[in-house]
Amino acid sequence: EQIWSFAAAAQHYLDAGELLDALRCAIEERRPDRLDTVIDRVVARGDRELARAAAELLGKRRLHELAARLLALSEAGPQEQAEAHRRAGNHLAAATILADAGHARRALEALGPLVLGSGSADAHALAARLRWDLGDAEGTARHAQAARRLGLAEPERARKVRALLARALASLGHDLAAQLVLGEAELDAHALPVDLAPQGRYRVTGILPAAYAGAAYVGIDRVSL
């Protein structure tokens, strides 16, 4: 290391099992393949403290994407993992981590830069899910339509987005449109109410005046229409 041969130093540190020192030399060497080798060794060891120390070292050198890989291993909190992905420029990964942890509003904020413009299909699909969790049916429909327009490669994700769009349309009062969306999957007519079940059987459209205590409602039965 004293003669600035970081490649040789990194290899010697690896052979000795000194992975933090090996990582430091690999960073100085600036060879992605060497960094990957050291990080793989850190992951293989399965030491949470080592993983956290390595992540901190990578973060200080602005290698945030690599740091994010190790933060997951160190069982860091979702906010910390998401921040590492955000610094690396991967807003979708940051938002996904927050969404999976149940932080819908924070996830939507992290996703913001991606969906303000044209965005990607995956970004809009996640935004639709988050808007639904936050009770925004109109936003759900808007992002679900954008995701479908841009095209989703995974059939399972496309199915989930289709179901979200149908539920959003139904809650906005567009029951026929919701059934048409669900009909794209060639579902049996008897299965449609099941897909709409998360909205409840009845969609209330108004309140009827009553001379007695309590209230009477008018609405649509989603099962019988």
SVG drawing of the C-alpha trace seen along z (x, -y; Angstrom):
<svg xmlns="http://www.w3.org/2000/svg" viewBox="-91 -17 98 34">
<polyline fill="none" stroke="black" stroke-width="0.4" points="0.0,0.0 2.9,-2.4 4.1,-2.1 0.5,-2.9 -0.1,0.6 -3.7,0.7 -4.5,3.7 -1.9,5.8 -2.8,4.4 -6.5,5.2 -5.7,8.8 -3.4,9.3 -6.1,7.9 -8.7,10.2 -6.4,13.2 -6.0,12.2 -9.7,11.8 -9.4,8.0 -12.4,7.0 -12.7,3.4 -9.1,2.7 -9.6,4.6 -12.7,2.5 -10.7,-0.7 -8.0,0.3 -10.5,1.4 -12.1,-2.0 -8.7,-3.7 -8.1,-1.3 -11.3,-2.4 -12.0,1.0 -15.7,1.9 -14.9,5.7 -12.6,5.5 -15.3,3.7 -17.8,6.3 -15.4,9.0 -14.9,7.4 -18.6,6.7 -19.5,10.3 -17.0,11.4 -18.7,9.1 -22.1,10.4 -20.9,14.0 -19.6,13.5 -23.0,12.4 -21.7,10.1 -24.2,7.3 -21.7,5.0 -19.2,5.5 -21.8,4.8 -22.8,1.6 -19.2,0.4 -18.6,1.2 -21.8,-0.7 -20.7,-3.7 -17.3,-3.6 -18.9,-3.4 -21.3,-6.2 -18.5,-8.5 -17.0,-7.9 -20.3,-8.7 -20.8,-5.1 -24.4,-5.1 -25.7,-2.3 -23.1,0.1 -23.8,-1.2 -27.5,-0.4 -26.8,3.2 -25.0,3.6 -27.4,1.6 -30.1,4.2 -27.7,6.9 -27.0,4.9 -30.8,4.7 -30.8,1.0 -34.1,-0.7 -36.2,-1.3 -35.6,-5.1 -31.8,-4.6 -31.9,-2.1 -34.2,-4.4 -32.0,-7.4 -29.0,-5.4 -30.9,-4.5 -32.1,-8.1 -28.6,-9.4 -27.6,-6.9 -30.4,-8.3 -32.6,-5.2 -35.9,-6.8 -38.0,-3.8 -36.0,-1.5 -36.2,-4.0 -39.9,-4.4 -40.4,-0.6 -38.5,0.0 -40.6,-2.7 -43.9,-1.3 -43.1,2.2 -42.4,0.9 -45.9,-0.8 -44.7,-4.4 -47.1,-5.2 -46.8,-9.0 -43.0,-9.0 -42.8,-6.5 -44.9,-8.8 -42.6,-11.7 -39.6,-9.7 -41.2,-8.7 -42.1,-12.3 -39.3,-13.1 -40.1,-10.0 -43.8,-10.5 -43.9,-14.3 -42.7,-13.8 -43.6,-11.0 -42.1,-8.4 -41.9,-4.7 -44.6,-2.0 -43.2,-0.6 -43.1,-4.0 -46.7,-4.8 -47.7,-1.3 -46.2,-1.9 -47.7,-5.4 -51.1,-3.9 -50.7,-1.5 -49.6,-4.3 -52.4,-6.6 -54.9,-3.8 -53.4,-3.2 -53.8,-6.9 -57.5,-6.9 -57.0,-8.9 -59.1,-7.1 -58.7,-9.7 -54.9,-9.6 -55.0,-5.8 -56.9,-5.8 -54.6,-8.4 -51.4,-6.5 -52.8,-3.1 -53.9,-4.4 -50.4,-5.8 -48.8,-2.5 -51.0,-0.6 -50.3,-3.1 -46.5,-2.8 -46.7,1.0 -45.9,3.4 -43.7,6.4 -44.7,8.6 -48.2,10.2 -48.7,10.3 -48.0,6.6 -50.2,5.8 -53.0,7.8 -52.7,5.9 -52.7,2.5 -55.8,3.6 -57.5,4.5 -56.5,1.2 -57.8,-0.8 -61.1,1.1 -61.5,0.4 -60.7,-3.2 -63.1,-3.6 -65.8,-1.9 -65.3,-4.1 -65.6,-7.2 -68.9,-5.9 -67.8,-4.5 -69.0,-0.9 -69.4,0.0 -65.9,-1.2 -64.6,0.8 -66.2,3.9 -64.8,3.3 -61.3,3.1 -61.8,6.3 -63.3,7.9 -60.0,7.5 -58.8,10.5 -61.8,12.5 -63.1,13.0 -66.4,14.8 -69.2,12.3 -69.9,13.9 -66.3,13.1 -66.6,9.4 -68.2,8.5 -65.3,10.4 -62.8,8.1 -64.8,5.1 -65.4,6.4 -62.7,4.3 -65.0,1.3 -67.9,2.8 -71.1,4.2 -72.9,0.8 -71.8,-2.5 -73.8,-5.2 -74.9,-8.0 -77.0,-10.1 -79.1,-10.5 -82.9,-10.3 -84.7,-12.7 -86.5,-10.9 -89.0,-12.0 -87.7,-9.4 -84.5,-9.2 -81.5,-8.0 -80.8,-8.2 -81.8,-6.5 -79.4,-6.1 -79.7,-5.5 -77.0,-3.7 -76.0,-1.0 -75.7,2.7 -72.4,3.8 -73.5,7.4 -76.8,7.0 -76.2,3.5"/>
</svg>
